[in-house]
C-alpha cells in the first residue's frame, strides 16, 4: 500500500482554496519582447503544451527595455535584452540567476554560442535569435555574378556598381563597418581614427545611390540596387522574392548582434519563465521562430528549418564563417560622441 503524501495533499488543498483568479495567475507568463519578433502561433503551441497563458508586450529598443527595468514600473517574467546590455543588468541586480546551463534542453545549444563574453556560464541568460549586418548583392547585376567577401566591395566599389549601392542610414552601423574595414577598434576614442573613418566615408558617399534603413527588403527584391549594406534577416526575406540575391560575410569581420532571453529580478512567475526558456531551446521550437522571423538561432535546429532558409547563407551561416563574427560593444560616452561628430560631418 502506498503511503499518503500529506505535504502534497496539503499543497493541493491550499491551491484549490485559492480564488479562480489567483489560480489562473499562477499559470501566466508576462513576456516583454521586441515588437514583431516572435510568431504568435508559437505562443499558442506553448500555451497548449504547458497550460501557461502568455501575455506579450513589445518594445522598440534596448533603451526602452532598460528604462522599464530601472523604473520597476512593470513586472515581466521573460525579457529579450541584446548581448551588450546584459553585463550592466547583472551588475545592477536587475536579472535573476536562472542557470540556463542546467536546463534539460541546454544540450541542444550550438558550441559557437556557449560561454558568451557577456554571460560566460549562461547563469542569467539563454540565446534567442542572432543576426549580422553585412552586405547583400544581386548577382544578376554583377559582372561574373560574384563579389569578393570584403568590405572593399562596398567602400571602394567597382565602377559598374557606382550609383547602385545603398547604405544604411544609421551612424553606428555605417561607422562600425568602416572601422572593421580599416582595422580600427569599434569603440575608438582617437581623433586620428575618426579622421581616417570620415575620409573613407566621404570618398564613398558620391558613389552611393542613397542612405536608408527603411524598405530594405523591397529595395533588394525589386532590383533597385545592386549592393546593399543590410541585415541578414532582411536579406533572407528579399531572397525569397528574388533568388539572385547573395549575402556576404566580409573577411575583415561582420558585426553580430545576439538577443537573449532573461528573467527580471522581480519576475512574478520565475518558474514559468524557466519552463518557457527551456521549451524554447527545443530544436523544433527554435526553428519555428527562425522560419517565421528569418533570423538565425543558436540551437541545433537545422533539420527543422524550412528548405528556403536552410539553403541561404544569410540565415544558415556556414560554420567556417564563425571566426568572422564580431560582437557589438556598448561604447563609452567619448566613443559615442566621436561617432556622432563623424556622422554629423558626413551627413551635413
The 8 nearest C-alpha neighbors of each residue, nearest first, counted from 0:
[[1, 2, 3, 4, 5, 8, 7, 6],
 [2, 0, 3, 4, 5, 7, 8, 6],
 [1, 3, 0, 4, 5, 6, 7, 8],
 [4, 2, 5, 1, 8, 7, 6, 0],
 [5, 3, 7, 6, 8, 2, 9, 1],
 [4, 6, 8, 7, 3, 9, 10, 2],
 [7, 5, 9, 8, 4, 10, 11, 3],
 [8, 6, 10, 9, 4, 5, 11, 12],
 [9, 7, 5, 11, 6, 10, 12, 4],
 [8, 10, 12, 6, 7, 11, 5, 13],
 [11, 9, 7, 13, 12, 8, 6, 14],
 [12, 10, 14, 8, 13, 9, 7, 15],
 [11, 13, 9, 15, 10, 14, 8, 16],
 [12, 14, 16, 10, 11, 15, 9, 17],
 [15, 13, 11, 16, 17, 12, 10, 22],
 [16, 14, 12, 17, 13, 11, 18, 22],
 [15, 17, 13, 14, 12, 18, 11, 19],
 [18, 16, 14, 15, 21, 22, 19, 13],
 [17, 19, 21, 20, 22, 16, 15, 14],
 [20, 18, 22, 21, 23, 17, 15, 24],
 [21, 19, 23, 18, 22, 24, 17, 25],
 [22, 20, 24, 23, 18, 19, 17, 25],
 [23, 21, 19, 25, 24, 20, 17, 18],
 [22, 24, 20, 26, 25, 21, 19, 27],
 [25, 23, 21, 27, 26, 22, 20, 28],
 [24, 26, 23, 22, 27, 21, 268, 51],
 [27, 25, 51, 23, 24, 52, 50, 28],
 [28, 26, 52, 24, 51, 25, 53, 29],
 [27, 29, 53, 76, 52, 30, 54, 271],
 [28, 30, 75, 54, 76, 53, 55, 77],
 [29, 31, 55, 77, 54, 76, 75, 28],
 [32, 30, 78, 56, 57, 55, 77, 75],
 [33, 31, 57, 79, 78, 58, 34, 30],
 [32, 34, 58, 57, 36, 59, 35, 79],
 [33, 35, 57, 36, 58, 32, 59, 56],
 [36, 34, 37, 33, 38, 57, 32, 292],
 [37, 35, 34, 33, 292, 32, 38, 288],
 [36, 38, 35, 39, 288, 292, 32, 41],
 [39, 37, 40, 41, 291, 288, 36, 42],
 [38, 40, 42, 41, 37, 43, 44, 35],
 [41, 39, 43, 42, 38, 44, 37, 45],
 [42, 40, 44, 43, 39, 38, 45, 287],
 [43, 41, 45, 39, 44, 40, 46, 53],
 [42, 44, 40, 46, 41, 45, 47, 39],
 [43, 45, 41, 47, 42, 46, 48, 40],
 [46, 44, 42, 48, 47, 43, 49, 41],
 [45, 47, 50, 51, 43, 49, 44, 52],
 [48, 46, 44, 45, 50, 49, 43, 51],
 [47, 49, 45, 46, 50, 44, 51, 43],
 [50, 48, 51, 46, 47, 45, 52, 274],
 [49, 51, 46, 47, 48, 52, 26, 45],
 [50, 52, 26, 46, 27, 49, 53, 28],
 [53, 51, 27, 46, 28, 26, 50, 54],
 [54, 52, 28, 27, 29, 55, 51, 30],
 [53, 55, 29, 30, 28, 52, 56, 27],
 [54, 56, 30, 31, 53, 29, 57, 32],
 [57, 55, 31, 30, 32, 54, 58, 34],
 [56, 58, 34, 32, 33, 31, 55, 59],
 [59, 57, 33, 34, 60, 32, 63, 64],
 [58, 60, 33, 34, 63, 57, 61, 64],
 [61, 59, 62, 63, 58, 64, 33, 65],
 [60, 62, 64, 63, 65, 80, 81, 59],
 [63, 61, 65, 60, 64, 66, 59, 67],
 [64, 62, 66, 60, 61, 65, 67, 58],
 [63, 65, 61, 67, 62, 66, 68, 60],
 [66, 64, 62, 68, 67, 63, 61, 69],
 [65, 67, 69, 63, 68, 64, 70, 62],
 [66, 68, 64, 70, 65, 69, 63, 72],
 [69, 67, 65, 71, 70, 66, 64, 93],
 [68, 70, 66, 71, 67, 65, 93, 72],
 [71, 69, 72, 67, 68, 66, 73, 65],
 [72, 70, 68, 69, 73, 67, 74, 265],
 [71, 73, 70, 67, 74, 68, 69, 66],
 [74, 72, 71, 75, 67, 68, 70, 265],
 [73, 75, 266, 265, 267, 76, 72, 71],
 [76, 74, 29, 266, 77, 30, 73, 31],
 [75, 77, 266, 29, 272, 262, 268, 28],
 [78, 76, 262, 30, 261, 75, 272, 31],
 [77, 79, 31, 261, 260, 32, 30, 262],
 [78, 80, 260, 259, 32, 258, 261, 81],
 [81, 79, 259, 258, 78, 61, 82, 85],
 [82, 80, 258, 257, 83, 259, 84, 79],
 [81, 83, 257, 85, 84, 258, 117, 80],
 [82, 84, 329, 85, 328, 81, 117, 327],
 [85, 83, 87, 82, 86, 81, 88, 80],
 [84, 86, 88, 87, 82, 83, 89, 117],
 [87, 85, 89, 88, 117, 84, 90, 83],
 [86, 88, 90, 89, 85, 84, 91, 83],
 [87, 89, 85, 93, 91, 86, 90, 94],
 [90, 88, 86, 92, 87, 91, 94, 93],
 [89, 91, 87, 92, 88, 86, 93, 85],
 [92, 90, 88, 89, 93, 87, 94, 86],
 [91, 93, 89, 90, 94, 88, 264, 95],
 [92, 94, 264, 88, 91, 263, 89, 95],
 [95, 93, 263, 264, 89, 92, 262, 88],
 [94, 96, 264, 262, 263, 97, 123, 93],
 [95, 97, 123, 122, 98, 94, 262, 124],
 [96, 98, 123, 99, 122, 95, 273, 124],
 [99, 97, 122, 100, 101, 96, 121, 123],
 [98, 100, 102, 101, 121, 97, 122, 125],
 [99, 101, 98, 102, 105, 121, 122, 120],
 [102, 100, 99, 98, 103, 105, 104, 97],
 [103, 101, 99, 105, 100, 104, 277, 98],
 [102, 104, 105, 101, 277, 106, 100, 99],
 [103, 105, 106, 280, 102, 107, 277, 281],
 [104, 106, 107, 102, 108, 103, 100, 280],
 [107, 105, 104, 108, 103, 100, 109, 102],
 [108, 106, 105, 299, 298, 104, 109, 280],
 [107, 109, 298, 106, 105, 297, 299, 110],
 [110, 108, 298, 111, 297, 299, 112, 107],
 [109, 111, 113, 112, 108, 114, 297, 107],
 [110, 112, 109, 113, 321, 297, 114, 108],
 [113, 111, 110, 109, 297, 115, 114, 108],
 [112, 114, 110, 115, 111, 109, 108, 121],
 [113, 115, 119, 120, 116, 121, 112, 118],
 [116, 114, 119, 117, 118, 113, 112, 121],
 [115, 117, 119, 118, 114, 82, 120, 86],
 [116, 118, 115, 86, 119, 85, 82, 83],
 [119, 117, 121, 115, 116, 120, 122, 123],
 [120, 118, 114, 115, 116, 121, 117, 113],
 [119, 121, 122, 114, 118, 100, 115, 113],
 [122, 120, 118, 124, 99, 123, 119, 100],
 [121, 123, 98, 120, 96, 97, 99, 124],
 [124, 122, 96, 97, 121, 261, 98, 95],
 [125, 123, 261, 121, 260, 122, 259, 99],
 [124, 126, 260, 259, 99, 121, 127, 261],
 [127, 125, 259, 260, 297, 258, 128, 124],
 [126, 128, 259, 258, 260, 296, 125, 129],
 [129, 127, 296, 258, 295, 257, 294, 126],
 [130, 128, 257, 295, 256, 258, 296, 294],
 [129, 131, 256, 255, 294, 231, 295, 257],
 [130, 132, 255, 254, 231, 230, 133, 256],
 [133, 131, 230, 229, 254, 231, 253, 255],
 [132, 134, 229, 228, 253, 131, 230, 248],
 [133, 135, 228, 247, 227, 246, 229, 136],
 [136, 134, 246, 227, 245, 226, 247, 234],
 [137, 135, 226, 225, 245, 244, 138, 227],
 [136, 138, 244, 225, 139, 140, 243, 245],
 [137, 139, 144, 141, 140, 243, 244, 136],
 [138, 140, 137, 141, 243, 144, 142, 244],
 [139, 141, 138, 137, 225, 142, 144, 136],
 [142, 140, 144, 138, 139, 143, 145, 137],
 [141, 143, 144, 140, 145, 139, 138, 159],
 [142, 144, 145, 141, 138, 146, 139, 140],
 [143, 145, 138, 141, 142, 139, 146, 140],
 [146, 144, 143, 138, 141, 147, 142, 245],
 [147, 145, 148, 144, 152, 141, 136, 138],
 [146, 148, 149, 145, 152, 247, 249, 151],
 [149, 147, 249, 247, 248, 250, 146, 150],
 [148, 150, 249, 151, 147, 250, 152, 251],
 [149, 151, 153, 152, 249, 180, 154, 148],
 [150, 152, 155, 154, 149, 153, 156, 180],
 [153, 151, 156, 150, 155, 154, 149, 147],
 [152, 154, 156, 151, 150, 155, 226, 164],
 [153, 155, 151, 203, 156, 152, 150, 199],
 [156, 154, 151, 153, 152, 203, 157, 150],
 [157, 155, 152, 153, 154, 160, 158, 161],
 [156, 158, 160, 159, 161, 155, 152, 153],
 [157, 159, 161, 160, 156, 206, 162, 155],
 [158, 160, 157, 161, 141, 156, 142, 163],
 [161, 159, 163, 158, 157, 162, 156, 164],
 [160, 162, 206, 158, 163, 159, 207, 156],
 [161, 163, 208, 207, 206, 164, 160, 205],
 [164, 162, 224, 160, 225, 161, 208, 207],
 [163, 165, 226, 207, 208, 224, 227, 162],
 [164, 166, 227, 209, 208, 210, 207, 228],
 [167, 165, 210, 228, 227, 211, 168, 209],
 [166, 168, 212, 211, 210, 169, 228, 173],
 [167, 169, 211, 210, 212, 166, 170, 173],
 [168, 170, 167, 172, 171, 173, 212, 211],
 [171, 169, 173, 172, 174, 342, 168, 338],
 [170, 172, 174, 169, 173, 175, 338, 176],
 [173, 171, 175, 169, 170, 174, 176, 167],
 [174, 172, 176, 170, 175, 171, 169, 177],
 [173, 175, 177, 176, 171, 172, 170, 178],
 [174, 176, 178, 172, 177, 173, 185, 171],
 [175, 177, 179, 173, 178, 174, 172, 180],
 [178, 176, 174, 180, 175, 179, 196, 181],
 [179, 177, 183, 175, 181, 176, 180, 182],
 [180, 178, 182, 176, 177, 181, 251, 183],
 [179, 181, 177, 178, 182, 150, 251, 176],
 [182, 180, 178, 179, 183, 177, 196, 195],
 [181, 183, 179, 180, 178, 184, 251, 177],
 [182, 184, 178, 181, 179, 185, 192, 187],
 [185, 183, 187, 186, 178, 182, 179, 175],
 [184, 186, 187, 175, 178, 183, 179, 328],
 [187, 185, 330, 334, 184, 188, 331, 328],
 [186, 188, 184, 189, 185, 334, 183, 192],
 [187, 189, 334, 333, 186, 190, 337, 192],
 [188, 190, 192, 191, 187, 193, 337, 334],
 [191, 189, 193, 192, 194, 188, 337, 187],
 [190, 192, 194, 189, 193, 195, 196, 188],
 [193, 191, 195, 189, 190, 194, 196, 183],
 [192, 194, 190, 196, 191, 195, 197, 189],
 [193, 195, 191, 197, 192, 196, 198, 190],
 [196, 194, 198, 192, 193, 197, 199, 191],
 [195, 197, 193, 199, 194, 198, 177, 200],
 [198, 196, 200, 194, 199, 195, 201, 341],
 [197, 199, 201, 195, 196, 200, 194, 202],
 [200, 198, 196, 202, 197, 201, 203, 195],
 [199, 201, 203, 197, 202, 198, 204, 196],
 [202, 200, 198, 204, 203, 199, 197, 345],
 [203, 201, 199, 200, 204, 198, 205, 206],
 [202, 204, 200, 201, 206, 154, 205, 199],
 [203, 205, 201, 206, 207, 202, 200, 345],
 [206, 204, 207, 203, 202, 201, 162, 208],
 [205, 207, 161, 162, 204, 203, 208, 164],
 [208, 206, 164, 162, 204, 209, 205, 165],
 [207, 209, 162, 164, 163, 165, 206, 210],
 [210, 208, 165, 207, 211, 166, 164, 162],
 [209, 211, 166, 168, 167, 165, 212, 208],
 [212, 210, 168, 167, 213, 166, 209, 165],
 [211, 213, 167, 168, 215, 214, 169, 210],
 [212, 214, 215, 211, 167, 216, 168, 218],
 [215, 213, 217, 216, 218, 212, 211, 219],
 [214, 216, 218, 213, 217, 219, 212, 233],
 [217, 215, 237, 219, 233, 218, 214, 220],
 [218, 216, 220, 214, 219, 215, 221, 237],
 [219, 217, 215, 223, 221, 216, 220, 214],
 [218, 220, 222, 216, 217, 221, 237, 215],
 [219, 221, 237, 217, 241, 222, 218, 240],
 [222, 220, 223, 218, 219, 217, 241, 224],
 [221, 223, 224, 219, 220, 218, 225, 137],
 [224, 222, 218, 221, 219, 225, 163, 220],
 [225, 223, 163, 222, 226, 164, 219, 218],
 [224, 226, 137, 163, 136, 140, 164, 222],
 [227, 225, 136, 164, 224, 135, 165, 163],
 [226, 228, 165, 135, 229, 164, 134, 166],
 [229, 227, 134, 166, 133, 167, 165, 135],
 [228, 230, 132, 133, 227, 134, 231, 135],
 [231, 229, 132, 233, 232, 131, 133, 234],
 [230, 232, 234, 313, 233, 131, 235, 132],
 [233, 231, 293, 294, 235, 234, 230, 236],
 [234, 232, 236, 216, 235, 231, 230, 237],
 [235, 233, 231, 237, 232, 236, 238, 230],
 [234, 236, 238, 232, 237, 233, 313, 231],
 [235, 237, 233, 239, 238, 234, 232, 216],
 [236, 238, 220, 216, 234, 240, 239, 235],
 [239, 237, 241, 242, 235, 240, 236, 244],
 [238, 240, 236, 237, 241, 242, 235, 307],
 [239, 241, 238, 237, 220, 242, 236, 221],
 [242, 240, 238, 220, 243, 239, 237, 244],
 [241, 243, 238, 244, 239, 240, 245, 237],
 [244, 242, 138, 137, 241, 139, 245, 238],
 [245, 243, 137, 238, 136, 242, 138, 241],
 [244, 246, 136, 135, 137, 243, 138, 247],
 [247, 245, 135, 313, 134, 136, 312, 248],
 [248, 246, 134, 148, 249, 135, 133, 245],
 [247, 249, 148, 253, 133, 250, 246, 320],
 [250, 248, 149, 148, 251, 252, 150, 247],
 [249, 251, 252, 149, 148, 323, 248, 253],
 [252, 250, 249, 180, 179, 149, 323, 253],
 [253, 251, 323, 250, 249, 324, 325, 179],
 [252, 254, 324, 325, 323, 249, 133, 248],
 [255, 253, 325, 131, 132, 326, 327, 324],
 [254, 256, 131, 326, 325, 130, 324, 327],
 [255, 257, 130, 129, 326, 327, 131, 258],
 [258, 256, 129, 82, 81, 128, 259, 255],
 [259, 257, 81, 128, 127, 80, 129, 82],
 [260, 258, 126, 127, 79, 125, 80, 81],
 [259, 261, 79, 125, 124, 78, 127, 126],
 [262, 260, 124, 78, 77, 123, 79, 259],
 [261, 263, 77, 95, 76, 94, 78, 264],
 [264, 262, 94, 266, 265, 95, 93, 76],
 [263, 265, 95, 94, 93, 266, 262, 92],
 [266, 264, 263, 267, 74, 75, 95, 93],
 [265, 267, 76, 263, 75, 268, 269, 74],
 [268, 266, 269, 265, 76, 74, 75, 28],
 [267, 269, 271, 266, 270, 76, 272, 28],
 [270, 268, 272, 271, 266, 76, 267, 273],
 [271, 269, 273, 272, 268, 274, 275, 76],
 [272, 270, 274, 269, 273, 268, 275, 28],
 [273, 271, 269, 275, 270, 274, 76, 77],
 [272, 274, 276, 270, 275, 271, 277, 269],
 [273, 275, 271, 277, 272, 276, 278, 270],
 [274, 276, 278, 272, 273, 277, 279, 271],
 [277, 275, 279, 273, 278, 274, 272, 280],
 [276, 278, 280, 274, 279, 275, 104, 273],
 [279, 277, 275, 276, 280, 281, 274, 284],
 [278, 280, 276, 277, 281, 284, 285, 275],
 [281, 279, 277, 278, 104, 282, 285, 298],
 [280, 282, 279, 284, 278, 283, 104, 285],
 [283, 281, 300, 285, 284, 299, 298, 286],
 [282, 284, 286, 285, 281, 303, 287, 300],
 [285, 283, 287, 286, 282, 281, 279, 288],
 [286, 284, 282, 287, 288, 283, 279, 280],
 [287, 285, 289, 283, 288, 284, 304, 300],
 [288, 286, 284, 290, 285, 289, 283, 291],
 [287, 289, 291, 286, 290, 285, 292, 38],
 [290, 288, 293, 286, 294, 292, 291, 287],
 [289, 291, 287, 288, 293, 292, 286, 305],
 [290, 292, 288, 289, 293, 287, 38, 37],
 [291, 293, 289, 294, 288, 290, 36, 37],
 [294, 292, 289, 232, 290, 291, 235, 314],
 [295, 293, 232, 289, 292, 314, 130, 128],
 [294, 296, 314, 129, 289, 128, 130, 315],
 [295, 297, 128, 298, 129, 127, 285, 289],
 [296, 298, 109, 108, 112, 126, 128, 299],
 [297, 299, 108, 300, 109, 107, 296, 282],
 [300, 298, 107, 109, 301, 108, 282, 297],
 [299, 301, 282, 298, 302, 303, 286, 283],
 [302, 300, 304, 303, 299, 309, 286, 315],
 [301, 303, 300, 304, 299, 309, 305, 283],
 [304, 302, 301, 300, 286, 283, 305, 282],
 [305, 303, 301, 286, 302, 309, 290, 308],
 [304, 306, 308, 307, 309, 290, 303, 302],
 [305, 307, 309, 308, 310, 304, 303, 311],
 [306, 308, 310, 305, 309, 311, 239, 304],
 [309, 307, 311, 310, 305, 306, 314, 304],
 [310, 308, 306, 311, 307, 315, 304, 305],
 [309, 311, 308, 307, 306, 312, 315, 314],
 [312, 310, 308, 313, 309, 314, 315, 307],
 [311, 313, 316, 315, 314, 317, 310, 246],
 [312, 314, 231, 311, 246, 235, 315, 316],
 [315, 313, 295, 312, 311, 316, 294, 308],
 [314, 316, 312, 309, 311, 313, 317, 295],
 [315, 317, 312, 314, 313, 318, 320, 311],
 [318, 316, 319, 320, 315, 312, 321, 313],
 [317, 319, 320, 321, 316, 322, 111, 315],
 [320, 318, 317, 321, 322, 316, 323, 248],
 [321, 319, 318, 323, 322, 317, 316, 248],
 [320, 322, 323, 318, 319, 324, 111, 317],
 [321, 323, 320, 324, 319, 252, 325, 318],
 [324, 322, 252, 321, 320, 253, 250, 325],
 [323, 325, 253, 322, 321, 255, 252, 254],
 [324, 326, 254, 255, 253, 252, 323, 327],
 [327, 325, 255, 254, 256, 328, 324, 257],
 [328, 326, 255, 254, 256, 325, 83, 329],
 [329, 327, 83, 330, 326, 186, 185, 82],
 [328, 330, 83, 331, 327, 84, 186, 82],
 [331, 329, 186, 328, 334, 335, 332, 185],
 [330, 332, 334, 333, 335, 329, 186, 336],
 [333, 331, 335, 334, 336, 330, 337, 188],
 [334, 332, 336, 335, 331, 188, 337, 330],
 [333, 335, 188, 337, 186, 336, 331, 332],
 [336, 334, 338, 332, 337, 333, 339, 331],
 [337, 335, 339, 333, 338, 334, 332, 340],
 [336, 338, 340, 334, 335, 339, 333, 341],
 [337, 339, 335, 341, 336, 340, 334, 342],
 [340, 338, 336, 342, 337, 341, 343, 335],
 [341, 339, 337, 343, 338, 342, 344, 336],
 [342, 340, 338, 344, 339, 343, 197, 345],
 [341, 343, 345, 339, 340, 344, 170, 346],
 [342, 344, 340, 346, 345, 347, 341, 339],
 [345, 343, 347, 341, 342, 346, 340, 197],
 [344, 346, 342, 343, 347, 341, 201, 197],
 [345, 347, 343, 344, 342, 341, 201, 204],
 [346, 344, 343, 345, 342, 341, 340, 201]]
